[in-house]
Amino acid sequence: MTRAQTANDRQPKLLDQVRHKARLLHLAWRTENAYVQWIERFLRFHHDRGGQCRHPSEMRNEEIDIFLTYLAVDRHVAASTQDQTLSAIRCASATNDLSSPICSKS
């Protein structure tokens, strides 16, 4: 197997999958970027707390709640920002299933 074949056989990275799904759903460009940034922050938050870097679909609701609580209590973000963050995490969790209603335009 050549190096080019190996690269083509790899599954796209998580954030690339989120971008692809956002474009399929015709989400606004700014929404797409916001989702990607919130997912990066979510992953970095759990990694910095001593956790391993895992796919959001492998994380439990408790880990999502901890992050949202951190945003509300320590970072003082608005409720609408928390809603957008939760939508982004759900979208990242559903990237393997493009038909999933979790990441939908609603």
mmCIF file of the C-alpha atoms, coordinates in Angstrom:
data_MODEL
# 
_entry.id   MODEL 
# 
loop_
_atom_site.group_PDB 
_atom_site.id 
_atom_site.type_symbol 
_atom_site.label_atom_id 
_atom_site.label_alt_id 
_atom_site.label_comp_id 
_atom_site.label_asym_id 
_atom_site.label_entity_id 
_atom_site.label_seq_id 
_atom_site.pdbx_PDB_ins_code 
_atom_site.Cartn_x 
_atom_site.Cartn_y 
_atom_site.Cartn_z 
_atom_site.occupancy 
_atom_site.B_iso_or_equiv 
_atom_site.pdbx_formal_charge 
_atom_site.auth_seq_id 
_atom_site.auth_comp_id 
_atom_site.auth_asym_id 
_atom_site.auth_atom_id 
_atom_site.pdbx_PDB_model_num 
ATOM 1   C CA . MET A 1 1   ? 0.000   0.000  0.000  1.00 0.00 ? 1   MET A CA 1 
ATOM 2   C CA . THR A 1 2   ? 1.414   3.401  -0.942 1.00 0.00 ? 2   THR A CA 1 
ATOM 3   C CA . ARG A 1 3   ? 1.561   6.413  1.284  1.00 0.00 ? 3   ARG A CA 1 
ATOM 4   C CA . ALA A 1 4   ? -1.131  8.184  -0.797 1.00 0.00 ? 4   ALA A CA 1 
ATOM 5   C CA . GLN A 1 5   ? -3.526  5.240  -0.390 1.00 0.00 ? 5   GLN A CA 1 
ATOM 6   C CA . THR A 1 6   ? -2.970  5.210  3.358  1.00 0.00 ? 6   THR A CA 1 
ATOM 7   C CA . ALA A 1 7   ? -3.761  8.926  3.603  1.00 0.00 ? 7   ALA A CA 1 
ATOM 8   C CA . ASN A 1 8   ? -6.979  8.466  1.597  1.00 0.00 ? 8   ASN A CA 1 
ATOM 9   C CA . ASP A 1 9   ? -8.095  5.547  3.780  1.00 0.00 ? 9   ASP A CA 1 
ATOM 10  C CA . ARG A 1 10  ? -7.962  7.608  6.974  1.00 0.00 ? 10  ARG A CA 1 
ATOM 11  C CA . GLN A 1 11  ? -11.140 9.015  8.401  1.00 0.00 ? 11  GLN A CA 1 
ATOM 12  C CA . PRO A 1 12  ? -11.253 12.834 8.408  1.00 0.00 ? 12  PRO A CA 1 
ATOM 13  C CA . LYS A 1 13  ? -10.388 14.554 11.672 1.00 0.00 ? 13  LYS A CA 1 
ATOM 14  C CA . LEU A 1 14  ? -13.209 15.457 14.039 1.00 0.00 ? 14  LEU A CA 1 
ATOM 15  C CA . LEU A 1 15  ? -13.229 19.177 13.295 1.00 0.00 ? 15  LEU A CA 1 
ATOM 16  C CA . ASP A 1 16  ? -13.185 18.518 9.557  1.00 0.00 ? 16  ASP A CA 1 
ATOM 17  C CA . GLN A 1 17  ? -16.188 16.226 10.031 1.00 0.00 ? 17  GLN A CA 1 
ATOM 18  C CA . VAL A 1 18  ? -18.004 18.969 11.947 1.00 0.00 ? 18  VAL A CA 1 
ATOM 19  C CA . ARG A 1 19  ? -17.251 21.491 9.206  1.00 0.00 ? 19  ARG A CA 1 
ATOM 20  C CA . HIS A 1 20  ? -18.506 19.035 6.577  1.00 0.00 ? 20  HIS A CA 1 
ATOM 21  C CA . LYS A 1 21  ? -21.724 18.376 8.493  1.00 0.00 ? 21  LYS A CA 1 
ATOM 22  C CA . ALA A 1 22  ? -22.306 22.108 9.040  1.00 0.00 ? 22  ALA A CA 1 
ATOM 23  C CA . ARG A 1 23  ? -21.968 22.698 5.305  1.00 0.00 ? 23  ARG A CA 1 
ATOM 24  C CA . LEU A 1 24  ? -24.373 19.867 4.500  1.00 0.00 ? 24  LEU A CA 1 
ATOM 25  C CA . LEU A 1 25  ? -26.878 21.505 6.835  1.00 0.00 ? 25  LEU A CA 1 
ATOM 26  C CA . HIS A 1 26  ? -26.248 24.911 5.233  1.00 0.00 ? 26  HIS A CA 1 
ATOM 27  C CA . LEU A 1 27  ? -25.328 26.465 8.576  1.00 0.00 ? 27  LEU A CA 1 
ATOM 28  C CA . ALA A 1 28  ? -23.922 29.977 8.479  1.00 0.00 ? 28  ALA A CA 1 
ATOM 29  C CA . TRP A 1 29  ? -20.156 30.269 8.134  1.00 0.00 ? 29  TRP A CA 1 
ATOM 30  C CA . ARG A 1 30  ? -19.930 32.040 11.505 1.00 0.00 ? 30  ARG A CA 1 
ATOM 31  C CA . THR A 1 31  ? -21.969 29.288 13.153 1.00 0.00 ? 31  THR A CA 1 
ATOM 32  C CA . GLU A 1 32  ? -19.640 26.686 11.687 1.00 0.00 ? 32  GLU A CA 1 
ATOM 33  C CA . ASN A 1 33  ? -16.604 28.526 13.033 1.00 0.00 ? 33  ASN A CA 1 
ATOM 34  C CA . ALA A 1 34  ? -18.222 29.026 16.434 1.00 0.00 ? 34  ALA A CA 1 
ATOM 35  C CA . TYR A 1 35  ? -19.017 25.304 16.663 1.00 0.00 ? 35  TYR A CA 1 
ATOM 36  C CA . VAL A 1 36  ? -15.431 24.376 15.815 1.00 0.00 ? 36  VAL A CA 1 
ATOM 37  C CA . GLN A 1 37  ? -14.069 26.805 18.410 1.00 0.00 ? 37  GLN A CA 1 
ATOM 38  C CA . TRP A 1 38  ? -16.415 25.534 21.142 1.00 0.00 ? 38  TRP A CA 1 
ATOM 39  C CA . ILE A 1 39  ? -15.485 21.933 20.396 1.00 0.00 ? 39  ILE A CA 1 
ATOM 40  C CA . GLU A 1 40  ? -11.784 22.822 20.587 1.00 0.00 ? 40  GLU A CA 1 
ATOM 41  C CA . ARG A 1 41  ? -12.360 24.533 23.951 1.00 0.00 ? 41  ARG A CA 1 
ATOM 42  C CA . PHE A 1 42  ? -14.383 21.572 25.239 1.00 0.00 ? 42  PHE A CA 1 
ATOM 43  C CA . LEU A 1 43  ? -11.664 19.090 24.292 1.00 0.00 ? 43  LEU A CA 1 
ATOM 44  C CA . ARG A 1 44  ? -8.881  21.307 25.638 1.00 0.00 ? 44  ARG A CA 1 
ATOM 45  C CA . PHE A 1 45  ? -10.794 21.817 28.924 1.00 0.00 ? 45  PHE A CA 1 
ATOM 46  C CA . HIS A 1 46  ? -11.020 18.087 29.576 1.00 0.00 ? 46  HIS A CA 1 
ATOM 47  C CA . HIS A 1 47  ? -7.474  17.439 28.392 1.00 0.00 ? 47  HIS A CA 1 
ATOM 48  C CA . ASP A 1 48  ? -6.105  20.168 30.688 1.00 0.00 ? 48  ASP A CA 1 
ATOM 49  C CA . ARG A 1 49  ? -7.983  18.644 33.629 1.00 0.00 ? 49  ARG A CA 1 
ATOM 50  C CA . GLY A 1 50  ? -5.859  15.530 33.279 1.00 0.00 ? 50  GLY A CA 1 
ATOM 51  C CA . GLY A 1 51  ? -8.202  13.620 31.025 1.00 0.00 ? 51  GLY A CA 1 
ATOM 52  C CA . GLN A 1 52  ? -7.313  11.891 27.818 1.00 0.00 ? 52  GLN A CA 1 
ATOM 53  C CA . CYS A 1 53  ? -8.213  13.381 24.476 1.00 0.00 ? 53  CYS A CA 1 
ATOM 54  C CA . ARG A 1 54  ? -11.322 11.474 23.388 1.00 0.00 ? 54  ARG A CA 1 
ATOM 55  C CA . HIS A 1 55  ? -14.037 11.865 20.803 1.00 0.00 ? 55  HIS A CA 1 
ATOM 56  C CA . PRO A 1 56  ? -17.049 13.763 22.213 1.00 0.00 ? 56  PRO A CA 1 
ATOM 57  C CA . SER A 1 57  ? -19.306 10.786 21.423 1.00 0.00 ? 57  SER A CA 1 
ATOM 58  C CA . GLU A 1 58  ? -17.282 8.789  23.975 1.00 0.00 ? 58  GLU A CA 1 
ATOM 59  C CA . MET A 1 59  ? -17.838 11.350 26.733 1.00 0.00 ? 59  MET A CA 1 
ATOM 60  C CA . ARG A 1 60  ? -20.648 11.103 29.236 1.00 0.00 ? 60  ARG A CA 1 
ATOM 61  C CA . ASN A 1 61  ? -23.275 13.745 29.990 1.00 0.00 ? 61  ASN A CA 1 
ATOM 62  C CA . GLU A 1 62  ? -21.468 14.412 33.261 1.00 0.00 ? 62  GLU A CA 1 
ATOM 63  C CA . GLU A 1 63  ? -18.412 15.674 31.364 1.00 0.00 ? 63  GLU A CA 1 
ATOM 64  C CA . ILE A 1 64  ? -20.574 17.975 29.283 1.00 0.00 ? 64  ILE A CA 1 
ATOM 65  C CA . ASP A 1 65  ? -22.316 19.268 32.424 1.00 0.00 ? 65  ASP A CA 1 
ATOM 66  C CA . ILE A 1 66  ? -18.948 19.981 34.072 1.00 0.00 ? 66  ILE A CA 1 
ATOM 67  C CA . PHE A 1 67  ? -17.868 22.066 31.084 1.00 0.00 ? 67  PHE A CA 1 
ATOM 68  C CA . LEU A 1 68  ? -21.158 23.966 30.870 1.00 0.00 ? 68  LEU A CA 1 
ATOM 69  C CA . THR A 1 69  ? -21.042 24.642 34.619 1.00 0.00 ? 69  THR A CA 1 
ATOM 70  C CA . TYR A 1 70  ? -17.483 25.923 34.257 1.00 0.00 ? 70  TYR A CA 1 
ATOM 71  C CA . LEU A 1 71  ? -18.624 28.287 31.507 1.00 0.00 ? 71  LEU A CA 1 
ATOM 72  C CA . ALA A 1 72  ? -21.541 29.583 33.582 1.00 0.00 ? 72  ALA A CA 1 
ATOM 73  C CA . VAL A 1 73  ? -19.837 29.883 36.969 1.00 0.00 ? 73  VAL A CA 1 
ATOM 74  C CA . ASP A 1 74  ? -16.198 30.645 36.188 1.00 0.00 ? 74  ASP A CA 1 
ATOM 75  C CA . ARG A 1 75  ? -16.438 32.294 32.780 1.00 0.00 ? 75  ARG A CA 1 
ATOM 76  C CA . HIS A 1 76  ? -19.861 33.983 33.294 1.00 0.00 ? 76  HIS A CA 1 
ATOM 77  C CA . VAL A 1 77  ? -21.108 33.217 29.775 1.00 0.00 ? 77  VAL A CA 1 
ATOM 78  C CA . ALA A 1 78  ? -24.724 33.871 28.823 1.00 0.00 ? 78  ALA A CA 1 
ATOM 79  C CA . ALA A 1 79  ? -27.325 31.122 28.632 1.00 0.00 ? 79  ALA A CA 1 
ATOM 80  C CA . SER A 1 80  ? -27.499 31.488 24.850 1.00 0.00 ? 80  SER A CA 1 
ATOM 81  C CA . THR A 1 81  ? -23.743 30.882 24.661 1.00 0.00 ? 81  THR A CA 1 
ATOM 82  C CA . GLN A 1 82  ? -24.158 27.733 26.722 1.00 0.00 ? 82  GLN A CA 1 
ATOM 83  C CA . ASP A 1 83  ? -26.908 26.611 24.339 1.00 0.00 ? 83  ASP A CA 1 
ATOM 84  C CA . GLN A 1 84  ? -24.633 27.164 21.348 1.00 0.00 ? 84  GLN A CA 1 
ATOM 85  C CA . THR A 1 85  ? -21.836 25.266 23.095 1.00 0.00 ? 85  THR A CA 1 
ATOM 86  C CA . LEU A 1 86  ? -24.136 22.331 23.804 1.00 0.00 ? 86  LEU A CA 1 
ATOM 87  C CA . SER A 1 87  ? -25.298 22.303 20.175 1.00 0.00 ? 87  SER A CA 1 
ATOM 88  C CA . ALA A 1 88  ? -21.690 22.264 19.012 1.00 0.00 ? 88  ALA A CA 1 
ATOM 89  C CA . ILE A 1 89  ? -20.816 19.345 21.305 1.00 0.00 ? 89  ILE A CA 1 
ATOM 90  C CA . ARG A 1 90  ? -23.877 17.424 20.146 1.00 0.00 ? 90  ARG A CA 1 
ATOM 91  C CA . CYS A 1 91  ? -22.920 18.088 16.551 1.00 0.00 ? 91  CYS A CA 1 
ATOM 92  C CA . ALA A 1 92  ? -19.415 16.752 17.197 1.00 0.00 ? 92  ALA A CA 1 
ATOM 93  C CA . SER A 1 93  ? -20.891 13.691 18.891 1.00 0.00 ? 93  SER A CA 1 
ATOM 94  C CA . ALA A 1 94  ? -23.057 12.991 15.861 1.00 0.00 ? 94  ALA A CA 1 
ATOM 95  C CA . THR A 1 95  ? -20.420 13.440 13.152 1.00 0.00 ? 95  THR A CA 1 
ATOM 96  C CA . ASN A 1 96  ? -20.225 9.723  12.434 1.00 0.00 ? 96  ASN A CA 1 
ATOM 97  C CA . ASP A 1 97  ? -23.950 9.614  11.660 1.00 0.00 ? 97  ASP A CA 1 
ATOM 98  C CA . LEU A 1 98  ? -24.763 12.323 9.115  1.00 0.00 ? 98  LEU A CA 1 
ATOM 99  C CA . SER A 1 99  ? -28.479 11.540 9.348  1.00 0.00 ? 99  SER A CA 1 
ATOM 100 C CA . SER A 1 100 ? -28.567 12.119 13.101 1.00 0.00 ? 100 SER A CA 1 
ATOM 101 C CA . PRO A 1 101 ? -31.063 14.775 14.219 1.00 0.00 ? 101 PRO A CA 1 
ATOM 102 C CA . ILE A 1 102 ? -28.725 15.830 17.047 1.00 0.00 ? 102 ILE A CA 1 
ATOM 103 C CA . CYS A 1 103 ? -26.912 18.244 14.771 1.00 0.00 ? 103 CYS A CA 1 
ATOM 104 C CA . SER A 1 104 ? -29.715 19.750 12.803 1.00 0.00 ? 104 SER A CA 1 
ATOM 105 C CA . LYS A 1 105 ? -30.678 23.170 11.585 1.00 0.00 ? 105 LYS A CA 1 
ATOM 106 C CA . SER A 1 106 ? -33.409 24.104 14.025 1.00 0.00 ? 106 SER A CA 1 
# 
